[in-house]
């Protein structure tokens, strides 16, 4: 099973997924946001 990890920060939100054995997580992408409010609203 694939698991998506989300790391919320004040300026960046990072996304990662695990391998098929659920042992190691690999980074997917990072999204820059102006504020947590912008990140939550999707604006």
N, C-alpha and C positions, 0 to 999 in steps of 0.2 A: 504494500500500500504506500502511496506517496503522501507525504505530509508537508504542508506549506507552513513555513515559519514567518511571522511578521514581527519586525522590531520597530516599534514606534519611538520616534525621537522628536525633539522640538523643531529640528530643521530638515531631517531626513527620515524616510521610512524605508527599511530594508526588507527584502523578500528572499527567502531561501527555501530549498526543498531537500528532502532527505533521499538517500539512495534506497534501492528496493529492499535492503535488509534493515532499514531504519537505524543505521549505525552512524553515518556521517552526513552532515548537512552541507550543501553546496550553495553559494550565493547565486541568486538569479539577477536581481537588479536593485537599484536604489533610486528612490524618487525624492527630489528636493521639494519641500513645501515651505511656505512663508510662516505658517503657524499650525498648531494642532487643530484649531477650528477649521482651517482650510482643508486639512487632511481628512477630517471627519465629514465635512459637507461635500467634498469632491469638487469644489469650485476651483 
